[in-house]
Amino acid sequence: MKARTALFIAFRYLTGKRSGSRYLIGAAAGIALSLVPIMVTLIVADGMIRGITDRFLELGTGHIQVWENVRGLDPNRFSLNDAKEVVANNEHVRGVWVEKQGIGIILGFAGRTGVTIRAVESGFWQDAGSARYLEVIEGEAVIERGNEALLGKSLAETAGVKAGDTIRVMTVRQSADGRAIPRTSLFTVKGIVSAGYHELDSLWCIIDYEAGKRILDDALSYSCLLVKVDEPYQNIAALARELLGELRFGFGVYTWRELQAAQYDSYESTRQLLLFIMTLIVLVAAVNVSSATSMLTIERYRDIAILKAGGASPYEVCAVFVFAGFVTGLAGTLFGISSGLLIGRFINPLIHGLERLLSVFSRLLSGADIKILDPGFYLENIPVVIDYRTVFTIALFAVLSAAAAAYLPALRAGEQKPVSLLRKI
């Protein structure tokens, strides 16, 4: 018996109208149902990771950062501004900006709160990537004067200020004898902005770079170059090594993967754990293929007897039922993955529709709306990211698991004696 014949018989077992096919159809449905949540989980997890990472990259760390490892030892030494010119000449670099960052305290109408003061050259916020993720809540996102500032949405709410208000920013400078001396500066809130992520919105006070040089002490702050490239997710390490080779001794070049290693690893670990739990569900569904194949061999004993009488070997009979498990797994996998990808593709309207539906009942009971994704702590809209390599791996695992689960009952079917089977007919 050729493999093509065995595969044809297996396909007929799945699609035929006789009673035995219902077991395989049920097993295929179980596999399909187990794959739908794993596909949705994969898309949501990858989308959340990509969405949060993109915001950190475009608005926070940049794609690459260049740091001066040694400062102030030689006034004639290659400076950070010199390094900016070198980096900007690289063909893969989209833009370079100098940032000075430190910590301080904002005194607003509702009290005081600690902040991260970001003094960045203004062109950084007009970059296409920054403009894509920086939402203007009030006022404008353009700093034109040295006494103007932008505040994150959550930070402004905590401080109790709005666009146009005046705030006091307290920083610390170090005296010649090492004492910390407070310094207070007045700034006008030019705009309230949001990065779409609570952790960013609750910390940032953005000012002009020259203003940052004035109020942030060199000993208590740091300066670096924020570099944006054409493809931050491809060959970023190789480009960082290239830039390091173009710069003189005394500079460090770090990619976003190095700068956010702990956070990115945490996201990836959570993603892997979710996929592992979902994979266990697929394994349980694959075990049902074993039960379905056992029932199929019991109901199709006539077929086994005919095959044996016609000269089929135990291996060939076994192959028929292994192929039946394979076809069952393939059918369930195709349907389950396609359904999961379809749901994942429209995950945002589905979530928002569910929020509106639940809010109707919640208003009747408590008068409050339901938010499944709280924009204060999660992304309000999840980017749809499909990792086709992982999808293919999951699909292959599901199909092979179904075929492996069918092996033992198929082996028992192949070992049955034709004489004993013919007596039952």
Secondary structure, 3 states (H helix, E strand, C coil): CCHHHHHHHHHHHHHCCCCCHHHHHHHHHHHHHHHHHHHHHHHHHHHHHHHHHHHHHHHHHCCEEEEECCCCCCCCCCCHHHHHHHHHCCCCEEEEEEEEEEEEEEEECCEEEEEEEEEECCHHHHCHHHHHHCEEEEECCCCCCCCEEEEEHHHHHHHCCCCCCEEEEEEEEECCCCCEEEEEEEEEEEEEEECCCHHHHCCEEEEEHHHHHHHCCHHHCEEEEEEEECCCCCCHHHHHHHHHHHCCCCEEEEEHHHHCHHHHHHHHHHHHHHHHHHHHHHHHHHHHHHHHHHHHHHHCHHHHHHHHHCCCCHHHHHHHHHHHHHHHHHHHHHHHHHHHHHHHHCHHHHHHHHHHHHHHHHHHHCCCCCCCCCCCCCCCCCCCCCCHHHHHHHHHHHHHHHHHHCHHHHHHHHHCCHHHHHHHC
